[in-house]
Amino acid sequence: MTDTLFLTSDDVDGLATPAEYVDAVREGYRQRGTGAPAQPRSKLVREDPAGMLTGYAAILPDDGVMGAYTYTAGFGAEDAWFVLSLFDADSGEPLALFDGASLNPFKTGAAGAVGVDALAREDATTLGIVGSGAQARGQLRATATVRDLTDVRVYSPTAENREAFAGDFDTELEADVRAVASSADAVAGADIVITATRASEPVFDGDELEPGTHVTAMGQYGTDGRELDTTTIERATYVPDLRERATHDAGAFLAALEDGVVDEDHVRAELGEVVAGVEPGRTSDGEITVFDSGGTGIETVAAAGMLYERAREAGLGTELPFAPASEALTGD
């Protein structure tokens, strides 16, 4: 019998800063770049009632942890539920079980920020963001820890939402954060562009990107949706979170393949290879770069490992008994 820690959303709230999430996730991607196992998400869909069951996993041997993130959305509940399981990578024992919803914007934001840090120009200060929901908030908080932002412009279709977002962050960050009336206004002249939407069609015109811009797209992880147009993919040095995911569920890249403007060799590297120094990322100040962040087990397990250690130190969580197979798998 082993004691596994159950951690609620309240338990993990405030256990780490955005910068600490970024450090943990960067280290996770470094391990991936040197061979740590991870695979793209799998998704099972039910039509009636409509819903999906999605999951992905990773092993981070240097951190000594491995785990899986599973979530459901839709079905009769018309909601989403996130469960994160963390295991010891040496013994295989279950370490923790998380109510995984609250940490999602923080670990996903950290992955986006690692992409910005690896691919954006060092002197990037101006950010255009399309989206104003929880994921957009996570992206901005994390990105502000890796670049000295001075000017942030946010657009989302609902004026009230973008104004509220800008008002909150104009107070929270040192940068000047303001709402704008169109995605074109957000993108114009930006050093960094972040898309954090549920859009099924491109949210800006790739011809509007100036040389040297970096784009992080984190809302596209299906074959039937995309935030970026074919022009953006064609113009950019393209780096996904996982190389395999580019042809698995990266909608914008798949659309560009279908249009014949790129081939599979257009993938420069995956993010971990750039972080680890195995493959180059940006090679010139005038290069347009794209980080396609669809979500992986890498950032999830990296964040969970950090939070587990902090929760133990703080005496948080509830211990649950788990029986090993040698005791419970008897057939009696």
WOHU-V264782 format. One record per helix or strand. SS is the DSSP state (H for helix, E for strand). FROM is the first residue (numbers start at 1). LEN is the number of residues. If there is no record, write none. Layout:
SS_FROM_LEN / SS_FROM_LEN
This chain:
E_2_6 / H_9_4 / H_18_16 / E_38_1 / E_42_6 / E_50_11 / E_65_10 / H_75_3 / E_79_10 / E_94_6 / H_104_16 / E_126_5 / H_134_10 / E_151_5 / H_159_14 / E_176_4 / H_183_5 / E_192_4 / H_206_3 / E_214_4 / H_230_6 / E_237_4 / H_243_5 / H_251_9 / H_264_3 / E_267_4 / H_271_5 / E_289_4 / H_297_18 / E_318_5 / H_325_4
